[in-house]
Each structure stands twice: as C-alpha cells, then as structure tokens.
Amino acid sequence: MSQISSDDVRKVAKLARLDLPEDKIATYTGQLESILEYVGQLQQVDTEGVPETTRAVEVTNVTRADGVQPTPVREDILNQAPQREGDFFRVPKILAN
C-alpha cells in the first residue's frame, strides 16, 4: 500500500521549488516511496547503547602545543610586501566604487 501520492510529490516539489515534468511524477512517487520504506527499516534497528553522533567517523583536530614565540617586527613584515602605503599593505582594488 502506497503511503505517497502523486499529490504529495507535487507538494514536496513545490515546497522545494522544483519544476517537475508531469510525466516524471509517477517515477518520483515510486522513488520517494522506496526512500520512506528504507527509512522505516532503519527505524526498526535497535540503537540502544549506541552513542549519538553527527559523523560516521570520529574527527579530531591536529594541533600543535602553544608556546611563547617572539613577535615579528612590524617594519620587517611591511618591508616584505610588494607594495605598501605607510603602515599598510597596498593591494589591488577588487570592488568598483
């Protein structure tokens, strides 16, 4: 028994601002039905004791240890710039007006 109707597909398409051709509605109805059946199967899986996660694989940042480092001399940095204007880097204009 189908849970999804052609009207449901049209409504979802409209909400998603998709322009679906009328001859594809039946195809998408079947595909959406298959997706919902799969979700129904997933709802049957026992997840008791499985920790919640936002990723399939745990990701951690690789960082270096913090340490005190000497601050570069501002004048040395400015002298390395291709162009400078006073105490600022001069860069090409990218926005009009």
C-alpha positions, 0 to 999 in steps of 0.5 A: 500500500502506497503511503505517497501520492502523486499529490504529495510529490507535487507538494514536496516539489513545490515546497522545494521549488522544483519544476517537475515534468508531469510525466516524471511524477509517477517515477518520483512517487515510486522513488520517494516511496522506496526512500520512506520504506528504507527509512522505516527499516532503519527505524526498526534497528535497535540503537540502544547503547549506541552513542549519538553522533553527527559523523560516521567517523570520529574527527579530531583536530591536529594541533600543535602545543602553544608556546611563547614565540617572539613577535615579528617586527612590524617594519620587517613584515611591511618591508616584505610586501610588494607594495605598501602605503605607510603602515599598510599593505597596498593591494589591488582594488577588487570592488568598483566604487 
